[in-house]
C-alpha cells in the first residue's frame, strides 16, 4: 500500500477570519460541517479529513478515499446574496477549484456544473448543500481532489489524480491555494453579484460549445449542443426540439456520430 504524507497544519495559509480544523478520520466532512452549522458555527469553518470513509457526491453517490491520498474538505458559508443567486455557488466552487489547481501547475478543464478534469478524466468533484440553521440559511461546500492516488486507488476508471498525471503537488500547499481562491471568488460574488462570475465561468467551462448527453434526475436523457450558461447558472442545451435549460444532471462530453 502506498504511504501518503500528512497535511502540515502549521503551513496552512487560510484567510485570516477562517478556521481550519484537520481531523484524522471522518465519514463525511459535509455532514460534520452541517452539524456544526446547525449548532451555530460561523462562516469560514473548514474541516479537512485525512481519511474520508463515506464521502457523498451528486445523486447521493458515496465513496471512500485512501488515507492522505486526497484533499477532502468542507467549508461553511453564510451568504448575504438573495436566494435567487444561490445556484451560482456550486459553479463558483468549481471555478475557484480549477483556478487553484492551475496555480499548482495542473492544466485542468472545468466541466459543468463543477467537475474538474485532467486529461479528460475527473480530478475533483464538488457537492454544495443549503441548509436551514437557527441563525439563518447556510451553505456547505464539499470538495474532493485526487492528489496522490495511484491508478489502483482511483475510485473509477473515469477518474485520475495529480500523481497519475505525473504531478507532485504538496497537499498542504494545494489546500492553501484552494482556500485563498475560494475566498477571493466568494468575496467577489458577494460584492459584485453573479454577472462577472457568469462571464468568467462561461469562458473557462469546456462544456460550452460541446455536444453533450445529460442524464437528468428524472431518468431522462437529453442530447444536444451545450450553447451557453444562462443568468441562473443553468446549462442551455440546443436539442432538435428546442433549447432546454438544465439545472441538475450528469453531463457527458460526447462526439457527434
C-alpha positions in Angstrom: 0.0 0.0 0.0 1.2 3.5 -0.9 2.1 5.7 2.1 1.0 9.3 1.7 2.4 12.2 3.8 0.1 14.0 6.2 -1.1 17.6 6.0 1.0 20.1 7.9 -1.4 22.4 9.9 1.4 24.8 10.7 1.9 25.6 7.0 -1.8 26.1 6.0 -2.3 29.6 4.8 -6.0 30.3 5.2 -7.9 33.6 5.1 -7.5 35.4 8.4 -11.0 35.0 9.6 -11.5 31.4 8.5 -10.9 28.5 10.9 -9.3 25.3 9.6 -9.6 22.0 11.5 -7.8 18.9 10.3 -9.3 15.6 11.5 -7.8 12.2 11.0 -10.9 10.3 10.0 -14.5 11.3 9.1 -17.3 9.6 7.3 -18.3 12.8 5.6 -16.9 16.3 6.1 -20.1 17.8 4.7 -22.1 16.0 7.4 -19.7 17.2 10.1 -19.8 20.8 9.0 -23.6 20.7 8.6 -23.9 19.6 12.2 -21.6 22.4 13.3 -23.7 24.9 11.3 -26.9 23.8 13.0 -25.1 24.2 16.3 -24.3 27.8 15.5 -20.8 27.7 13.9 -19.9 30.9 12.0 -18.9 31.4 8.4 -15.4 30.3 7.5 -15.3 27.0 9.3 -13.2 24.5 7.2 -13.0 20.8 8.2 -10.4 18.7 6.3 -10.3 14.9 6.7 -7.1 13.0 6.2 -9.3 9.9 5.6 -12.9 10.3 4.5 -14.7 7.0 4.7 -18.2 7.8 3.3 -17.9 10.9 1.1 -21.0 12.0 -0.8 -21.4 13.3 -4.2 -24.2 14.3 -6.6 -27.2 12.0 -6.7 -26.1 10.5 -3.3 -23.1 8.6 -4.6 -20.7 7.5 -1.9 -17.0 6.7 -2.0 -14.0 6.2 0.3 -10.6 7.7 -0.3 -7.4 6.0 0.9 -5.9 7.9 3.9 -4.0 11.0 2.9 -4.3 10.4 -0.8 -6.8 13.2 -1.5 -7.7 16.6 -0.3 -11.2 16.3 1.2 -12.7 19.2 2.9 -15.9 21.1 3.6 -16.4 24.9 4.1 -19.3 26.6 5.9 -20.6 29.8 4.3 -23.4 32.1 5.3 -24.0 34.1 2.1 -25.7 37.5 2.1 -26.9 37.2 -1.5 -30.6 36.8 -2.4 -31.7 33.2 -2.5 -32.2 33.5 -6.3 -28.5 33.9 -6.7 -27.6 30.8 -4.6 -27.5 28.4 -7.6 -24.2 30.2 -8.6 -22.4 28.8 -5.6 -21.8 25.3 -7.0 -20.4 26.8 -10.1 -18.3 29.3 -8.1 -16.8 26.4 -6.1 -15.8 24.5 -9.3 -14.4 27.6 -10.9 -12.3 28.5 -7.8 -11.1 24.9 -7.5 -9.9 24.9 -11.1 -8.1 28.2 -10.6 -6.3 26.8 -7.5 -5.2 23.7 -9.4 -3.9 25.7 -12.3 -1.9 27.8 -9.9 -0.5 24.5 -8.6 0.7 23.6 -12.1 -2.1 21.3 -13.3 -3.6 22.1 -16.7 -7.2 21.3 -15.9 -10.6 21.8 -17.6 -13.9 22.8 -15.9 -17.0 20.7 -16.9 -20.5 22.0 -16.0 -21.5 22.4 -13.3 -18.3 21.8 -11.2 -16.3 18.8 -12.1 -12.6 19.5 -12.7 -11.0 17.3 -15.4 -7.4 16.5 -16.1 -6.6 14.8 -19.4 -10.3 14.3 -19.8 -10.7 12.4 -16.6 -12.3 13.5 -13.3 -9.8 15.0 -10.9 -12.0 16.9 -8.5 -15.7 16.8 -7.5 -17.8 19.2 -5.5 -21.1 18.9 -3.6 -22.8 22.0 -2.2 -25.7 21.8 0.2 -28.0 24.5 1.5 -29.4 24.0 5.0 -31.5 26.0 7.4 -30.0 26.8 10.8 -31.2 28.7 13.9 -29.1 31.6 12.8 -30.3 31.6 9.2 -29.6 29.7 5.9 -26.1 28.3 5.4 -24.2 26.7 2.6 -21.8 23.7 3.0 -19.3 23.4 0.2 -17.6 20.0 0.0 -14.6 19.5 -2.2 -12.6 16.4 -3.0 -9.4 16.4 -5.1 -7.5 13.3 -6.0 -3.9 14.2 -5.2 -1.6 11.3 -4.5 -3.8 8.3 -5.5 -2.2 5.6 -7.6 -4.1 4.0 -10.5 -5.1 1.1 -8.2 -6.5 3.6 -5.6 -8.7 5.5 -8.0 -12.4 5.1 -7.3 -13.5 4.9 -11.0 -11.9 4.2 -14.4 -13.0 7.7 -15.4 -11.0 9.3 -12.6 -7.4 10.4 -12.4 -5.1 12.0 -9.8 -2.4 14.6 -9.9 0.1 11.8 -9.2 -1.2 9.6 -12.0 -0.7 12.6 -14.3 2.9 12.9 -13.2 2.4 15.9 -11.0 3.9 16.0 -7.5 1.8 18.5 -5.6 2.1 19.0 -1.8 -1.4 18.7 -0.3 -0.8 21.5 2.3 0.3 23.9 -0.4 -2.7 23.0 -2.5 -5.1 23.4 0.4 -3.7 26.9 1.0 -4.1 27.8 -2.7 -7.7 26.4 -2.7 -8.8 28.3 0.4 -7.4 31.6 -0.9 -9.1 31.0 -4.3 -12.4 30.2 -2.7 -12.3 33.3 -0.5 -11.4 35.6 -3.4 -14.1 34.4 -5.7 -16.7 34.3 -2.9 -16.0 37.8 -1.8 -16.2 39.0 -5.5 -19.6 37.3 -6.0 -20.9 38.8 -2.8 -19.6 42.3 -3.7 -20.5 42.4 -7.5 -23.2 39.8 -7.9 -23.2 36.9 -10.5 -22.7 38.8 -13.7 -18.9 38.9 -13.7 -18.8 35.3 -12.5 -21.1 34.2 -15.3 -18.7 35.7 -17.8 -15.5 34.2 -16.2 -17.2 30.8 -15.7 -18.5 30.6 -19.3 -15.1 31.4 -20.6 -13.5 28.7 -18.5 -16.1 25.9 -19.0 -15.2 23.5 -21.7 -18.7 22.1 -21.8 -20.0 25.2 -23.6 -19.8 24.6 -27.4 -19.6 20.8 -27.0 -22.1 18.1 -27.9 -23.4 16.6 -24.7 -25.5 13.9 -23.3 -27.2 14.8 -20.0 -28.7 12.2 -17.6 -31.4 14.1 -15.8 -32.6 13.3 -12.2 -35.9 12.2 -13.7 -34.1 9.4 -15.5 -34.5 11.0 -18.9 -31.5 11.7 -21.2 -31.0 14.9 -23.1 -28.7 15.2 -26.1 -27.6 18.3 -28.0 -25.1 21.2 -28.1 -24.3 23.0 -24.9 -24.8 26.5 -26.1 -24.5 28.8 -23.1 -24.7 29.4 -19.3 -27.9 31.3 -18.5 -28.3 34.1 -15.9 -29.1 31.5 -13.2 -26.1 29.2 -13.9 -28.2 26.6 -15.8 -26.7 24.9 -18.9 -28.6 25.7 -22.1 -28.7 22.7 -24.4 -29.8 23.1 -28.0 -31.8 20.0 -28.9 -33.8 19.0 -32.0 -36.9 20.1 -30.0 -35.5 23.4 -29.0 -33.5 25.0 -26.2 -33.6 23.1 -22.9 -32.4 24.6 -19.5 -30.6 22.1 -17.3 -30.3 22.9 -13.6 -29.1 19.4 -12.5 -27.8 16.3 -14.2 -24.7 14.3 -15.2 -23.1 15.6 -18.3 -21.0 13.6 -20.7 -19.0 15.3 -23.4 -19.9 13.4 -26.5 -18.8 13.1 -30.1 -21.3 13.5 -32.9 -21.7 10.2 -34.7 
